[in-house]
Amino acid sequence: MAVVGLVFNLAKDVVPDEDEPPDAQAELDSEGTVLAVAQTLRRAGHEVVLIEGDERAWRKLENSGVDIVFNISEGERGESRESHIPALLEMLGIPYTGSGVLTLAVSLDKPTTKKILTYHGLATPRFAVVPVGQEPNDDHGLTYPLFVKPAHEGSSMGISPKSKVKNLQELKAEVERVHRLYHQEALVEEYLLGREFTVGILGNENPKVFPIMEINFAECPPEHNNVYSRQFKAEWDDSRYYLCPAPLSAAEEERIKSVALAAYRALGCRDVSRVDLRLDQEGNPHVLEVNPLPGLTPGFSDLPRVAAMGGMSFDELILGILDNALERYGLTHLRTRNQEMIA
């Protein structure tokens, strides 16, 4: 049995100010998600200590007596916020689940992630970055349609049907919106016209790759522009919008999984991650993003969804993440199971 510190950032019921993004709380966890993870850990026989990942987390962690932290903290603020709690944990010498400080900081910086992927020979849409205070022009060398999003956000924040732009006028409007609401540089990518997929990965030396899930835009209104937005996730959660396993040939499946695993390793992910990809017109997979801190909301987030299609229950997924971390730290003696209580 382990004493597990569950560190999280809870979404708050607040109305954003006019100069704040309307989806400012999107990446934070609901009370239901936190309780679901905690209940799984307790059912397995672990003691759980709940800790909000805010400015007071240092003191709480320092005196918590935990053996390991199950980290789902998104951080409070800043472009490297997802790495803040892991940095504190490393300073305190406390083991934790998931990727390390550098991976979490880099993966939230989308332009830097794309540079690393390119270095490793992995295809990613061609891009340009527009700093705050600058206006885009058509000297970027990219081919329309383009896709505009904040450079340092996750959980589909800042993404809507209008993110896909077809001319300079629309590009200027979207870049201005990102600058105004998110106070950060805008990432402008070439929009790939092929199918979109997400791949969940669990493990380290011999990671398990879950069945590939395709985002089924065919079921959405045409005006949604084939964009996997926050609205898509919130309003269209029926299984017909998510094809898992995706209808692919064996060769296509193998290629997509291979690229996803290569991206996982290129970014130095540990224990668990989710990789989002799109195909170009020739059917070649391009990595859109690598998410080493994937959402874990039961019945909603992509990772639990693909895990379930791979025959793994929510309980098994959570304990799988923990067990991989315990193994990395040489703490396998703390592994436990209460088979009668785990679904």
MIDREN-446183 format. One record per residue (C-alpha): x, y, z; residue in three letters. Coordinates in steps of 0.02 Angstrom, whole numbers. Each point is the difference from the previous one (the first is absolute). Last residue first. Example, Ala and Ser with C-alpha at 12.3 -4.5 7.8 and 13.67 -1.06 7.14 Angstrom:
<recs>
<u: 684	v: -53	w: 357	r: SER> .
<u: -69	v: -172	w: 33	r: ALA> .
</recs>
This chain:
<recs>
<u: -713	v: -154	w: -584	r: ALA> .
<u: 122	v: 9	w: 145	r: ILE> .
<u: -82	v: -40	w: 166	r: MET> .
<u: 20	v: -189	w: 9	r: GLU> .
<u: 174	v: 7	w: -75	r: GLN> .
<u: 70	v: 111	w: 134	r: ASN> .
<u: 166	v: 32	w: -83	r: ARG> .
<u: 167	v: 61	w: 65	r: THR> .
<u: 165	v: 71	w: -60	r: ARG> .
<u: 109	v: 70	w: 137	r: LEU> .
<u: 131	v: -137	w: -20	r: HIS> .
<u: 21	v: 63	w: -179	r: THR> .
<u: 91	v: 153	w: 65	r: LEU> .
<u: 153	v: -4	w: -112	r: GLY> .
<u: -33	v: 177	w: -60	r: TYR> .
<u: -43	v: -49	w: -178	r: ARG> .
<u: -104	v: -146	w: 64	r: GLU> .
<u: -104	v: 114	w: 111	r: LEU> .
<u: -30	v: 115	w: -149	r: ALA> .
<u: -60	v: -143	w: -109	r: ASN> .
<u: -111	v: -61	w: 141	r: ASP> .
<u: -82	v: 170	w: 21	r: LEU> .
<u: -44	v: 16	w: -183	r: ILE> .
<u: -66	v: -179	w: -4	r: GLY> .
<u: -100	v: 33	w: 158	r: LEU> .
<u: -89	v: 143	w: -87	r: ILE> .
<u: -30	v: -101	w: -159	r: LEU> .
<u: -57	v: -155	w: 94	r: GLU> .
<u: -128	v: 102	w: 97	r: ASP> .
<u: -64	v: 82	w: -159	r: PHE> .
<u: -22	v: -172	w: -78	r: SER> .
<u: 118	v: -71	w: -130	r: MET> .
<u: -70	v: -101	w: -144	r: GLY> .
<u: 82	v: 101	w: -139	r: GLY> .
<u: -162	v: 91	w: -33	r: MET> .
<u: 1	v: 50	w: 184	r: ALA> .
<u: 177	v: 68	w: -19	r: ALA> .
<u: -57	v: 101	w: -151	r: VAL> .
<u: -137	v: 88	w: 101	r: ARG> .
<u: 106	v: 19	w: 157	r: PRO> .
<u: 128	v: 92	w: -108	r: LEU> .
<u: -122	v: 108	w: -98	r: ASP> .
<u: -81	v: 83	w: 149	r: SER> .
<u: -188	v: -13	w: 23	r: PHE> .
<u: -60	v: -165	w: 73	r: GLY> .
<u: 115	v: 12	w: 150	r: PRO> .
<u: 95	v: 166	w: 8	r: THR> .
<u: 184	v: -43	w: -14	r: LEU> .
<u: 68	v: 141	w: -109	r: GLY> .
<u: 173	v: -27	w: -72	r: PRO> .
<u: 158	v: 66	w: 84	r: LEU> .
<u: 134	v: -57	w: -123	r: PRO> .
<u: -97	v: 78	w: -146	r: ASN> .
<u: 96	v: -7	w: -164	r: VAL> .
<u: -71	v: 110	w: -137	r: GLU> .
<u: -36	v: 7	w: -186	r: LEU> .
<u: 109	v: -144	w: -59	r: VAL> .
<u: -14	v: -29	w: -188	r: HIS> .
<u: -56	v: -166	w: -75	r: PRO> .
<u: 21	v: -22	w: -189	r: ASN> .
<u: -161	v: -37	w: -93	r: GLY> .
<u: 47	v: 91	w: -161	r: GLU> .
<u: -117	v: 145	w: 38	r: GLN> .
<u: 77	v: 20	w: 173	r: ASP> .
<u: -50	v: -106	w: 147	r: LEU> .
<u: -27	v: 69	w: 173	r: ARG> .
<u: 73	v: -49	w: 169	r: LEU> .
<u: -31	v: 23	w: 187	r: ASP> .
<u: 112	v: -91	w: 124	r: VAL> .
<u: -58	v: -46	w: 175	r: ARG> .
<u: 115	v: -36	w: 145	r: SER> .
<u: 38	v: -120	w: 141	r: VAL> .
<u: 141	v: -70	w: 107	r: ASP> .
<u: 138	v: 114	w: -63	r: ARG> .
<u: 18	v: 117	w: -149	r: CYS> .
<u: 174	v: 47	w: -60	r: GLY> .
<u: -60	v: 113	w: -141	r: LEU> .
<u: 82	v: -109	w: -134	r: ALA> .
<u: -65	v: -157	w: 87	r: ARG> .
<u: -183	v: 46	w: -11	r: TYR> .
<u: 28	v: 68	w: -176	r: ALA> .
<u: 74	v: -167	w: -54	r: ALA> .
<u: -145	v: -92	w: 81	r: LEU> .
<u: -126	v: 107	w: -96	r: ALA> .
<u: 94	v: -27	w: -164	r: VAL> .
<u: 1	v: -188	w: 24	r: SER> .
<u: -184	v: -3	w: 49	r: LYS> .
<u: -45	v: 95	w: -157	r: ILE> .
<u: 105	v: -114	w: -111	r: ARG> .
<u: -66	v: -161	w: 77	r: GLU> .
<u: -180	v: 56	w: -19	r: GLU> .
<u: 25	v: 48	w: -182	r: GLU> .
<u: 83	v: -168	w: -38	r: ALA> .
<u: -137	v: -99	w: 87	r: ALA> .
<u: -132	v: 96	w: -96	r: SER> .
<u: -96	v: 132	w: 95	r: LEU> .
<u: -177	v: 23	w: 65	r: PRO> .
<u: 41	v: 80	w: 168	r: ALA> .
<u: -19	v: -115	w: 151	r: PRO> .
<u: -80	v: 107	w: 60	r: CYS> .
<u: -101	v: 118	w: -107	r: LEU> .
<u: -47	v: 151	w: 105	r: TYR> .
<u: -147	v: 107	w: -58	r: TYR> .
<u: -114	v: -152	w: -7	r: ARG> .
<u: 46	v: -39	w: 181	r: SER> .
<u: -103	v: 147	w: 65	r: ASP> .
<u: 102	v: 141	w: 78	r: ASP> .
<u: -53	v: 140	w: -116	r: TRP> .
<u: -35	v: 155	w: 103	r: GLU> .
<u: 149	v: 21	w: 115	r: ALA> .
<u: 136	v: -77	w: -107	r: LYS> .
<u: -58	v: 86	w: -160	r: PHE> .
<u: -19	v: 165	w: 94	r: GLN> .
<u: 179	v: -16	w: 61	r: ARG> .
<u: 51	v: -13	w: -182	r: SER> .
<u: 48	v: -143	w: -113	r: TYR> .
<u: -22	v: 99	w: -162	r: VAL> .
<u: -78	v: -72	w: -157	r: ASN> .
<u: -72	v: 172	w: -46	r: ASN> .
<u: -138	v: 6	w: 130	r: HIS> .
<u: -107	v: 76	w: -139	r: GLU> .
<u: -18	v: -173	w: -76	r: PRO> .
<u: -101	v: -59	w: 151	r: PRO> .
<u: 85	v: -151	w: 80	r: CYS> .
<u: -26	v: -185	w: -40	r: GLU> .
<u: 132	v: -2	w: -137	r: ALA> .
<u: 125	v: 74	w: 124	r: PHE> .
<u: 35	v: -171	w: 74	r: ASN> .
<u: 153	v: 22	w: 110	r: ILE> .
<u: 93	v: -163	w: -23	r: GLU> .
<u: 59	v: -103	w: 149	r: MET> .
<u: 149	v: -116	w: -11	r: ILE> .
<u: -9	v: -152	w: 114	r: PRO> .
<u: 114	v: 18	w: 151	r: PHE> .
<u: 189	v: -8	w: -13	r: VAL> .
<u: 81	v: -91	w: 146	r: LYS> .
<u: 177	v: 56	w: 38	r: PRO> .
<u: 147	v: -120	w: 5	r: ASN> .
<u: 134	v: 98	w: 91	r: GLU> .
<u: -120	v: 133	w: 65	r: ASN> .
<u: -186	v: -25	w: 19	r: GLY> .
<u: -169	v: 59	w: -63	r: LEU> .
<u: -33	v: 79	w: -170	r: ILE> .
<u: -161	v: 75	w: -68	r: GLY> .
<u: -11	v: 42	w: -185	r: VAL> .
<u: -111	v: 137	w: -72	r: THR> .
<u: -54	v: 11	w: -181	r: PHE> .
<u: -48	v: 127	w: -133	r: GLU> .
<u: -39	v: -38	w: -183	r: ARG> .
<u: 76	v: 100	w: -143	r: GLY> .
<u: -8	v: 182	w: -54	r: LEU> .
<u: 150	v: 63	w: 98	r: LEU> .
<u: -12	v: 181	w: 54	r: TYR> .
<u: 167	v: 88	w: -17	r: GLU> .
<u: 46	v: 68	w: 169	r: GLU> .
<u: -6	v: 170	w: 85	r: VAL> .
<u: 50	v: 4	w: 184	r: LEU> .
<u: -50	v: 161	w: 85	r: ALA> .
<u: 109	v: 84	w: 131	r: GLU> .
<u: -72	v: 32	w: 171	r: GLN> .
<u: -124	v: 111	w: 92	r: HIS> .
<u: -139	v: -130	w: -12	r: TYR> .
<u: -147	v: 114	w: -37	r: LEU> .
<u: 78	v: 142	w: -99	r: ARG> .
<u: 142	v: -95	w: -84	r: HIS> .
<u: -110	v: -148	w: -46	r: VAL> .
<u: -136	v: 117	w: -67	r: ARG> .
<u: 126	v: 102	w: -101	r: GLU> .
<u: 67	v: -160	w: -78	r: VAL> .
<u: -177	v: -51	w: -46	r: GLU> .
<u: -44	v: 167	w: -81	r: ALA> .
<u: 165	v: 12	w: -95	r: LYS> .
<u: -21	v: -176	w: -70	r: LEU> .
<u: -179	v: 36	w: -54	r: GLU> .
<u: 59	v: 151	w: -101	r: GLN> .
<u: 150	v: -94	w: -67	r: LEU> .
<u: -103	v: -140	w: -76	r: ASN> .
<u: -71	v: -174	w: 33	r: LYS> .
<u: -3	v: -13	w: 190	r: VAL> .
<u: -32	v: -147	w: 114	r: LYS> .
<u: -5	v: 67	w: 178	r: SER> .
<u: -174	v: 64	w: -40	r: LYS> .
<u: -73	v: -173	w: 34	r: PRO> .
<u: 66	v: 18	w: 178	r: SER> .
<u: 165	v: -25	w: 93	r: ILE> .
<u: 56	v: 118	w: 137	r: GLY> .
<u: 16	v: -138	w: 127	r: MET> .
<u: -6	v: -172	w: -80	r: SER> .
<u: 51	v: -79	w: 166	r: SER> .
<u: 174	v: 77	w: -10	r: GLY> .
<u: 76	v: 173	w: -11	r: GLU> .
<u: 171	v: 77	w: -38	r: HIS> .
<u: 6	v: 51	w: -184	r: ALA> .
<u: -180	v: 58	w: -10	r: PRO> .
<u: -84	v: -62	w: -160	r: LYS> .
<u: -14	v: 42	w: -184	r: VAL> .
<u: -27	v: -124	w: -142	r: PHE> .
<u: 39	v: 40	w: -181	r: LEU> .
<u: -93	v: -36	w: -161	r: PRO> .
<u: 106	v: 59	w: -84	r: TYR> .
<u: 182	v: -38	w: -44	r: THR> .
<u: 143	v: 62	w: 107	r: LEU> .
<u: 144	v: 112	w: -55	r: GLY> .
<u: -24	v: 118	w: 147	r: HIS> .
<u: 13	v: 155	w: -111	r: ASP> .
<u: -189	v: 12	w: -9	r: ASP> .
<u: -13	v: 118	w: 148	r: ASN> .
<u: -27	v: -23	w: 186	r: PRO> .
<u: -13	v: 147	w: 120	r: GLU> .
<u: 122	v: 21	w: 143	r: GLN> .
<u: -40	v: 56	w: 176	r: GLY> .
<u: 8	v: -175	w: 74	r: VAL> .
<u: 117	v: -109	w: -102	r: PRO> .
<u: -60	v: -89	w: -158	r: VAL> .
<u: 73	v: -175	w: -17	r: VAL> .
<u: 9	v: -94	w: -165	r: ALA> .
<u: -39	v: -178	w: -45	r: PHE> .
<u: 21	v: -152	w: -112	r: ARG> .
<u: -108	v: -144	w: 63	r: PRO> .
<u: 97	v: -135	w: 93	r: THR> .
<u: 99	v: -145	w: -74	r: ALA> .
<u: 122	v: -90	w: 112	r: LEU> .
<u: 184	v: 4	w: -48	r: GLY> .
<u: 63	v: 14	w: 179	r: HIS> .
<u: 51	v: 181	w: -26	r: TYR> .
<u: -174	v: 33	w: -70	r: THR> .
<u: -80	v: -67	w: 159	r: LEU> .
<u: 114	v: 110	w: 104	r: ILE> .
<u: -46	v: 155	w: -101	r: LYS> .
<u: -184	v: -44	w: 13	r: LYS> .
<u: 12	v: -12	w: 189	r: THR> .
<u: 85	v: 169	w: 6	r: THR> .
<u: -144	v: 78	w: -99	r: PRO> .
<u: -130	v: -85	w: 112	r: LYS> .
<u: 70	v: 56	w: 168	r: ASP> .
<u: -108	v: -109	w: 113	r: LEU> .
<u: 105	v: -150	w: -55	r: SER> .
<u: 161	v: 88	w: 51	r: VAL> .
<u: -49	v: 38	w: 179	r: ALA> .
<u: -73	v: -173	w: 31	r: LEU> .
<u: 148	v: -88	w: -78	r: THR> .
<u: 126	v: 105	w: 98	r: LEU> .
<u: -83	v: -25	w: 169	r: VAL> .
<u: -26	v: -187	w: -12	r: GLY> .
<u: -135	v: -108	w: -73	r: SER> .
<u: -125	v: -100	w: 98	r: GLY> .
<u: -18	v: -57	w: 178	r: THR> .
<u: 97	v: 73	w: 145	r: TYR> .
<u: 143	v: -40	w: 118	r: PRO> .
<u: 34	v: 127	w: 140	r: ILE> .
<u: 177	v: 67	w: 19	r: GLY> .
<u: -58	v: 171	w: 60	r: LEU> .
<u: 85	v: 92	w: -142	r: MET> .
<u: -65	v: -132	w: -121	r: GLU> .
<u: -176	v: 22	w: 67	r: LEU> .
<u: 9	v: 188	w: -19	r: LEU> .
<u: 55	v: -18	w: -182	r: ALA> .
<u: -139	v: -128	w: -30	r: PRO> .
<u: -126	v: 127	w: 69	r: ILE> .
<u: 61	v: 140	w: -113	r: HIS> .
<u: 17	v: -97	w: -164	r: SER> .
<u: -180	v: 24	w: -58	r: GLU> .
<u: 19	v: 187	w: 25	r: ARG> .
<u: 136	v: 25	w: -130	r: SER> .
<u: -85	v: 143	w: -95	r: GLU> .
<u: -61	v: 81	w: 159	r: GLY> .
<u: -139	v: -31	w: 123	r: ARG> .
<u: -73	v: -116	w: 133	r: GLU> .
<u: 61	v: -171	w: -48	r: GLY> .
<u: -84	v: -140	w: -98	r: GLU> .
<u: 11	v: -121	w: 146	r: SER> .
<u: -42	v: -182	w: -39	r: ILE> .
<u: 145	v: -72	w: 99	r: ASN> .
<u: -17	v: -161	w: 99	r: PHE> .
<u: 130	v: 39	w: 132	r: VAL> .
<u: 106	v: -134	w: 84	r: ILE> .
<u: 43	v: -59	w: 175	r: ASP> .
<u: -97	v: 140	w: 84	r: VAL> .
<u: 51	v: 67	w: 171	r: GLY> .
<u: -101	v: 159	w: -29	r: SER> .
<u: 112	v: 127	w: 86	r: ASN> .
<u: 102	v: 59	w: -149	r: GLU> .
<u: -146	v: -28	w: -117	r: LEU> .
<u: -115	v: 116	w: 98	r: LYS> .
<u: 134	v: 132	w: 19	r: ARG> .
<u: 43	v: -1	w: -186	r: TRP> .
<u: -183	v: -8	w: -54	r: ALA> .
<u: -41	v: 169	w: 74	r: ARG> .
<u: 21	v: 94	w: -165	r: GLU> .
<u: -126	v: -117	w: -84	r: ASP> .
<u: -2	v: -184	w: -47	r: GLY> .
<u: -144	v: -47	w: 115	r: GLU> .
<u: 48	v: -151	w: 105	r: ILE> .
<u: -107	v: -154	w: 36	r: LEU> .
<u: 87	v: -135	w: 104	r: VAL> .
<u: -45	v: -178	w: -50	r: VAL> .
<u: 36	v: -162	w: 95	r: GLU> .
<u: 17	v: -145	w: -119	r: HIS> .
<u: -102	v: -160	w: 6	r: GLY> .
<u: -52	v: -17	w: -182	r: ALA> .
<u: -169	v: 72	w: 43	r: ARG> .
<u: 90	v: 152	w: 68	r: ARG> .
<u: 93	v: 32	w: -163	r: LEU> .
<u: -160	v: -19	w: -101	r: THR> .
<u: -94	v: 116	w: 118	r: GLN> .
<u: 133	v: 134	w: -16	r: ALA> .
<u: -5	v: -6	w: -191	r: VAL> .
<u: -190	v: 14	w: -2	r: ALA> .
<u: 2	v: 136	w: 134	r: LEU> .
<u: 118	v: 109	w: -101	r: VAL> .
<u: -104	v: -24	w: -157	r: THR> .
<u: -163	v: 39	w: 89	r: GLY> .
<u: 72	v: 157	w: 80	r: GLU> .
<u: 33	v: 64	w: -174	r: SER> .
<u: 176	v: 16	w: -66	r: ASP> .
<u: 80	v: 152	w: -80	r: LEU> .
<u: 35	v: 8	w: -187	r: GLU> .
<u: -160	v: 92	w: -43	r: ALA> .
<u: 5	v: 131	w: 137	r: GLN> .
<u: 58	v: 144	w: -113	r: ALA> .
<u: -126	v: -49	w: -134	r: ASP> .
<u: -76	v: 175	w: -19	r: PRO> .
<u: 175	v: 72	w: -17	r: PRO> .
<u: 35	v: 149	w: 113	r: GLU> .
<u: -8	v: 184	w: -50	r: ASP> .
<u: -187	v: 11	w: 33	r: GLU> .
<u: 18	v: -84	w: 170	r: ASP> .
<u: -37	v: -186	w: 15	r: PRO> .
<u: -156	v: -53	w: 97	r: VAL> .
<u: 45	v: -113	w: 146	r: VAL> .
<u: -50	v: -176	w: 53	r: ASP> .
<u: 174	v: -64	w: 34	r: LYS> .
<u: 92	v: -143	w: -83	r: ALA> .
<u: 107	v: -97	w: 124	r: LEU> .
<u: 186	v: -14	w: -24	r: ASN> .
<u: 66	v: -171	w: 50	r: PHE> .
<u: 124	v: -93	w: 110	r: VAL> .
<u: -48	v: -173	w: 61	r: LEU> .
<u: 127	v: -47	w: 134	r: GLY> .
<u: 11	v: -188	w: 13	r: VAL> .
<u: 43	v: -89	w: 163	r: VAL> .
<u: 47	v: -169	w: -68	r: ALA> .
<u: -60	v: -176	w: 40	r: MET> .
</recs>
